[in-house]
Amino acid sequence: MIELKKVDSWKRAIDAISSFISEGNFRFNDDGISLKAVDPSQIVLVNFLMQKAFFDKFEVEPTFAGLDLIELNKIMARALSNDKMVLKLDDSELKLKFEGEISRSFSLPLLDVSEEDVKMPSPDFDASVDISARIIKEALKDASLFGSSVVLRVKDEEMTIEARGSSGTLHTIAKASKGIIIKSKSEVVSKYSLIFLQNIVKDAEPEQKVLLELKNDAPMRVSYKLGPAKIEFYLAHMIL
């Protein structure tokens, strides 16, 4: 049995993951609950971990459970902020209970999801930008006025976000400051899908810091905290 009194972080994590992964294997072990999966288009790799210590109760045999993430997200969307969540696993299904002013029980059948070894990239990134989710979300909204992709340029202590289309162009400049930390070994210029990047950061709290790590001609790593949980995404680059 697994119990979690503050369900919001888990709820937002499932929403973030299900934006890309429709079916996946959650691993339950002494580290906590984790998932590593690649979306069907091979554009985004998701790496999620919610450590055992952050659960109010964690008594489960090491195992993994294949789940329909879309259906799980629908269930989690029904959780209220003051609900306690109780999870139980058996051989055929995952049982979820929300206990609050009323008690509600749900169940999902376990799926036989192909168990492929997901190898985590280990690029030596040349630049990093530590920025609040609020700022990056607003910058991406601006970019969506003109294009479906964005070009990120990082040099010295400055990041430029560029978008262009038939209706116009955008240039947003973010400089290192008290709230924005920018580091670079060399100039990095990379292009990414705007929609995918917006979906990656959508569940980050407005004042939560989002870390962007970049390298020329390599996936970008985007990571942030969801309460006690850590989630990171590797987003494939596009040809400039």
C-alpha positions in Angstrom: 0.0 0.0 0.0 1.2 3.5 -0.8 -0.3 6.7 0.8 0.2 10.3 -0.1 -1.5 13.1 1.8 -0.6 15.9 -0.6 -1.5 14.6 -4.0 -0.9 17.8 -6.1 2.7 16.9 -7.1 1.8 13.4 -8.2 -1.2 14.8 -10.0 0.9 17.3 -12.0 3.6 14.8 -12.7 1.1 12.4 -14.3 -0.3 15.3 -16.4 3.2 16.2 -17.6 4.1 12.6 -18.4 0.8 11.8 -20.2 1.4 14.8 -22.5 3.9 12.5 -24.3 3.6 9.0 -23.1 0.3 7.2 -23.6 1.4 3.8 -22.1 4.4 3.2 -19.8 5.9 1.1 -17.1 6.1 2.6 -13.6 8.8 1.0 -11.4 8.2 0.6 -7.7 11.3 -0.1 -5.6 13.3 1.2 -2.7 14.0 4.4 -4.6 10.3 5.2 -4.9 8.3 5.4 -8.1 10.0 6.0 -11.4 9.4 6.0 -15.1 11.7 6.2 -18.1 10.0 6.3 -21.6 10.3 7.7 -25.1 7.2 9.1 -26.9 6.1 7.4 -30.1 7.5 10.1 -32.3 11.0 9.6 -30.7 11.2 13.4 -30.0 10.9 13.4 -26.2 12.4 11.2 -23.5 10.8 11.4 -20.1 12.7 10.6 -16.9 10.6 10.8 -13.7 11.3 9.9 -10.0 9.3 10.5 -6.9 11.4 9.2 -4.0 10.1 6.8 -1.4 10.8 9.2 1.5 8.2 11.7 0.3 5.3 9.2 0.6 3.5 9.0 3.9 3.4 5.3 3.6 5.3 3.1 1.1 4.9 -0.6 1.5 5.1 -2.4 -1.8 7.2 -5.2 -3.2 9.7 -4.2 -6.0 7.8 -4.5 -9.2 6.7 -2.6 -12.3 3.3 -1.8 -13.6 2.3 -1.1 -17.2 -0.4 1.6 -17.2 -2.5 3.6 -19.6 -1.2 7.1 -18.7 -4.1 8.8 -20.5 -6.7 7.0 -18.4 -4.6 7.5 -15.2 -4.4 11.2 -15.9 -8.2 11.4 -16.2 -8.5 9.8 -12.8 -5.9 12.0 -11.2 -7.7 15.1 -12.6 -10.6 14.2 -10.3 -8.4 14.4 -7.2 -9.1 17.4 -4.9 -6.2 19.3 -3.3 -7.1 18.1 0.2 -7.6 14.4 -0.8 -5.3 11.7 0.5 -4.4 9.2 -2.2 -4.0 5.5 -1.5 -2.5 3.2 -4.1 -2.7 -0.6 -4.1 -1.2 -3.0 -6.7 -2.2 -6.5 -7.4 -1.4 -8.9 -10.3 -4.0 -7.5 -12.6 -4.8 -3.9 -11.6 -3.9 -0.6 -9.9 -6.4 0.5 -7.3 -6.6 4.2 -6.4 -8.6 5.7 -3.6 -9.1 9.4 -2.9 -10.1 10.0 0.7 -11.5 13.5 1.7 -14.9 14.8 2.4 -16.1 11.7 0.4 -14.2 8.5 -0.5 -13.8 7.5 -4.1 -12.3 4.4 -5.5 -11.0 3.7 -9.0 -9.1 0.9 -10.7 -7.1 0.5 -13.8 -6.1 -2.7 -15.5 -2.3 -3.4 -15.8 -1.0 -3.5 -19.3 1.7 -5.6 -20.9 3.8 -2.7 -22.1 6.9 -3.5 -24.1 9.9 -3.3 -21.7 12.6 -1.7 -23.7 15.8 -0.5 -22.2 15.7 3.3 -22.2 19.3 4.6 -22.3 19.7 8.0 -20.9 21.7 10.5 -23.0 24.9 11.8 -21.4 25.9 14.8 -23.5 28.5 17.2 -22.2 26.3 20.3 -22.3 27.9 23.6 -23.4 25.3 26.0 -21.9 22.7 26.1 -19.2 19.9 28.5 -18.4 18.2 28.5 -15.0 15.0 30.5 -15.3 11.6 30.8 -13.7 8.8 28.8 -15.4 6.7 32.0 -15.6 9.3 33.8 -17.7 10.0 30.9 -20.1 6.2 30.2 -20.5 5.5 33.8 -21.4 8.4 33.9 -23.9 7.1 30.7 -25.6 3.6 32.3 -25.7 5.1 35.2 -27.6 6.9 32.9 -29.9 3.7 31.0 -30.7 2.4 34.2 -32.4 4.7 33.6 -35.3 6.0 30.1 -35.6 5.8 26.4 -34.7 9.5 26.2 -33.7 12.0 28.3 -31.7 15.7 28.9 -32.0 17.6 29.3 -28.7 20.9 31.1 -28.8 23.1 31.1 -25.7 26.3 33.1 -25.5 28.2 34.4 -22.5 25.4 35.4 -20.1 22.6 36.0 -22.6 19.9 33.8 -24.1 17.9 34.8 -27.2 14.6 33.1 -28.2 13.8 33.6 -31.9 10.6 32.6 -33.8 9.7 33.6 -37.3 6.8 33.0 -39.7 5.0 34.5 -42.6 3.3 37.0 -40.3 6.3 38.3 -38.4 9.3 37.5 -36.2 10.2 37.5 -32.5 13.4 38.2 -30.7 13.3 37.8 -26.9 16.5 38.5 -24.9 17.1 37.2 -21.4 20.2 38.4 -19.6 21.8 36.9 -16.5 20.4 38.5 -13.4 19.5 37.7 -9.8 16.6 35.5 -11.0 18.2 34.2 -14.2 21.5 32.2 -14.2 23.1 31.7 -17.6 26.3 29.8 -18.2 28.1 28.9 -21.4 31.4 27.4 -22.4 30.8 28.4 -26.0 28.0 29.8 -28.2 25.1 27.4 -28.6 22.5 27.7 -31.3 19.7 25.1 -31.5 16.2 24.8 -32.9 13.3 23.0 -31.2 9.6 22.2 -31.6 7.6 25.0 -29.9 4.6 22.9 -29.1 6.7 20.1 -27.5 8.6 22.7 -25.4 5.4 24.3 -24.2 4.0 21.0 -23.2 7.2 20.1 -21.3 7.1 23.2 -19.1 3.3 23.6 -18.7 3.1 21.8 -15.3 6.0 23.7 -13.7 4.8 26.2 -11.0 5.1 29.8 -12.2 8.0 30.7 -9.8 9.5 27.2 -10.0 13.0 27.3 -11.6 13.3 25.4 -14.9 16.8 24.3 -16.0 17.6 24.3 -19.7 20.8 22.5 -20.7 21.9 22.8 -24.3 24.6 21.7 -26.8 24.8 22.2 -30.6 23.3 19.4 -32.6 22.1 17.5 -29.5 18.9 17.1 -27.5 18.1 19.8 -24.9 17.6 18.6 -21.3 14.8 20.4 -19.4 14.3 19.6 -15.8 12.3 21.0 -12.8 10.8 19.9 -9.5 7.2 19.0 -9.0 7.1 19.4 -5.2 9.3 16.5 -4.0 9.3 14.8 -7.4 12.0 15.4 -10.1 11.1 15.3 -13.7 13.4 15.8 -16.7 12.8 15.7 -20.5 15.3 15.3 -23.4 13.9 17.2 -26.4 15.3 16.3 -29.8 16.7 19.2 -31.8 15.5 20.2 -35.3 17.7 21.0 -38.3 18.4 24.7 -38.5 
